[in-house]
Amino acid sequence: MGALVKAEFRKIFTINLWWALLVPVVVLSFGAGWFGTYFGSLDQLRADLGTTLPVGLLTVSMSTNFSTLFAALFGAMAVAAEHRNRSITTTFLTGSPRGAVIGAKLIAYASVGLGYGVANFLFGSLGGLLGSGIDGFGDPLDWLAVGGAGLLAMVLWTVLGVGFGALVVNSVAAITSLLVYRFVIESILASVFVRAGLTSAGAYLPAAAGGGIVGNVAVPIFIQDLKQSTGRYVPPEASDALNVFTGGSVVHTWWVSLLIFTGYAAVFAAGGWLLSRQRDIT
């Protein structure tokens, strides 16, 4: 198994895809971390209170939920790209059994996805530091908690991408499907649920659950600090607005979102693993 994992790392680092997708992660994380601190009334709120708020935690959450898309796209190419290049036959024949090959891909790509998560956290924090200052991150333990949740989210999105790519095997279809679902289909489904009176159901959808892993850590911390700074009641509408901004959900705590999204990632990974063992590669 170790040899298969090493072989996958060699494949990853001999082509440009890994850094081509890392670049937008770095740029978006830094930009979201910096300019997100001035979003809406956050900057005005800080000025009115005359105190610091952990705005940087919100922007790190937002940057993470932007960047996970690239981790998913990267993972989707793990198997789909080999089908496109017609190298999958050689891979399966030399790395038999097929299940071990898919397992090696999951390990290798998830490891690089973890690297994406570290880059996102560092550059998102750097942007937030420029936008809100060192005090904008609150307690260092809170900052680390948001960062740790972001790493989990990035790894799980990568695993989901690997499984999805193994199911679809067509690179263009895999990429297009992920983009369309993330930006169009889930929004439509969430709207349908709201119209049907099933408001909470949208939080169980993949992107909402994935976003909640980080957002549902950052937003409660921010709300608690806001309450302490103002000494006032903070209405639920404030949490709703911040969750839209960060990608979280008031329906679940962060660990429930983690369990839901882990389930999605496991289903796609298992499905891709099983189908890859049976698919004709001639």
N, C-alpha and C positions, 0 to 999 in steps of 0.2 A: 504493500500500500504506500509505503514511504517513497518508493521509486516513482509510482504513478503521480503522487502529489508533486514531486520535484519536476516531473515531466510537464505537468500543467503549469507550474510557475515559469518554466522555460518558455512555453508557448505564450504565456501572458506577456512576458517582458521582451519577447522578440518582435512583437508587433506594437503599433502605436496606439491601439485603442485605449489602453489603460490610462495613459497620460492625456490623451485627447479628451477623455471624459473627466479626468481629474481637473483639468484647467477650468471648465465652467463651474465645477464645485468650489474651487478656490475663489474665483471671481464673484460668484453669487453669494458665497458665505461672507466674504469681506464686505461686499456692497450692502447686503441685507443687514449685516451687523452694524454698519456705520449709519446708513441712511434710515434704517428702520427705527432708530432712536428718535427720529423727528416725525414719525408717522402720526397723522391725525392730531389728537389733542394731548399726546403723551408729553411732548416738549412743553406745551402750555401748562399742563398739570404740574409738572415739576417746578415751573416758574411760579405758579400760584401758591404752591405749598411752601416754597422756599426751602425745600429739602431734597435729598436724593432718594430716588426710587430704583429698584433693581430692573431697570429697563433693559439692561444688557442681557438678562436671562430670557426676556421675551424675544429679543432679536436673534439670539443663538438658537432658540426653538424654531423661529421662523426660517432661519437659514438652513437648519437641518431638514425641515420639511420641504424645502426647495430641492436640496441636494440629494435626498433619497431617490429621486427620480433617476438620476444619473447612475446611482448604484444599481438600481433595478435594470436599467438599460445595459449596463456593463455585464451583469449576471446573465441577462437574456442571450447575450452573444456567446456564452460559454459553449453551448452545443450548437445553436443555430448557425454560428459562423463556420463551424466545421462541416456542417451539411452544405452550406453555400460553397465552401472551398473544395468540397468532395474529399476531405481528408478524414472524415469520420470513420470510413471503412478501415483505413490503416490504424487509426487510433483504437478502435474496438478489437481488431485482430491482434495487435501487439500488446494491448493492455487488458486482455481477457481475464476475468469475466467483465461483461459490460457494466454490471452494477458497481463494481469496484472503480471503474473509470468515472462514472457519474459521481460516486462518493468522493473521489479525488478532486473532481471539478468543484464540488460543493465546498470542500475544505480550502482549496487554493483561492477560489473566487471570494469566499467569505472573508478570508484573511486580507485580501486586497481591499474588500469592502470596508473592513475595519480600518485600514489605512485611509480610505476616503473619509471615514468618520472622524479620525484624528485631525486630518487636514481641515475638515469643515469646522470642527470645534476650535482649533487654533486660530484660523483666519476669521471665523465668525466672532470670536472673542476679541481679536485684534480690532476688527471694525467697531464692535461695541465699545471698546476701550476709547477709541478715537471719538466716538459719538457721545458717550455718556460719562467717560472718566472711570477711574478705578472704583469709585463708590457706586457706580451703576450696576455692579454685580452682586452687591449685598454680601452676605456671609460666604466665605470661600467654599464652605461645604455645600451650600446651595448651588453655587456655580459648578462644582464637581458633580453634583447630582444631576443637573441638567445635561452636562457633558456626557456623563455615563449613560443616561437614557438615550442620548443621541447616538452613541456608539452601538447600542443594542438595536436601535431602529435601522441604522445603516447596514449592519450585518444581516438583519432579517430581510430587508428589502433586496439585498444582493442574493440571498438564498431563494427568495421568491422568484427573482428574475431568472436564476439558473433553472429552476423547475419549470417556469413558464416557457423559456426558450427550448427546453428539452421536449415539451409537449407540442409546441408549434413547429419547431425546426426550420422555419423560413425566417430569415433575418428581417426582411422588410415587414412581414406580417407581425413578427414579434414586437418590433419597435413601434410600428404604427398602432398596434392594439394597446400597448401600454400607455402611449401618449393619449390616444382617444379615450380610453377608459378613465385615465387620471383626470383629464381636463374637461371631458364632456359627459360620458355615460354616468359616472358616479354622481355628478351634480344633478343630472336628470332624475336618477333614482332617488336621491335625497329629496328632491322637490316633490316627486310622486308620493313618497312616504308622508311628507308634511301635509299634502293635500288630502291624503287618506286618513289623517289623524294619527299617524304612526310616527310622531316626531322623533322618538328615541331610536327608531329602527335604523336611521341613517348612521348612527354611531357604530353600528356593527359592520358597515361596509369596509372594504380593505383600506382605502386611502384614509378614511376617517379614523379607523382604529390605529393605523400606522402613525398618523399625525399625532394621535393622542398619547403615544408613548412618551413623547417629549413635551408636548403642549400641556398635558395634564400634570406635569411636574412644575413647569415654569409658571403657569397662570396662578395656581393656588398660592405659591410663594409670593408672587407679586401682589395679589389681592390681600394677603395677610399683612404685608408690609404697608400697603396703602391704608388699611384699617388702622394700623398702629400709628401711622404718620398723621392721619386726619382725626382719629378718634371717632369716626362716623361710620354709620352703616353703609356698606357698599352693596347696591342692588344687584340682583342676578344678571340684569342686562349688561352690566360692566363685564362680568365674566364671559357672557355670550360674545360680546364684541372682541374681547381679547382672545378668545378661542378661535374666532374667525381669523384673526390676525396671525396667530401662532400655529393654527392647524389642530388644535386640541378639541375637546368636547366636554361639556358640563355633565354629560350623561354618566360617564365612567371615571373612575380613578385611573391613574397611569398604569397600574399593574393589571387592571382588567383589560385595558386597551392592549397591553403587552400580550396577555394570554390570547386574546382574540386574534391579533395579527400573527402571533406565533402559530396559531392553528392554520391560518391561511398559508403561511410560508411552508408549513409541514405538509399540507395537502398538495400544494404545487410541486414541492420537492419530491414527495413520494410518487405522485403521478408521473412526473418526468422520469424518475428512476425506473418505475415499472414499465412504462411504455418504451423506454430506450432499450430495455432488455428483450423486447419482442419485435421491435420495428425492423423491417427489411432494409438492409444497408447496401444492397448490391445495385 
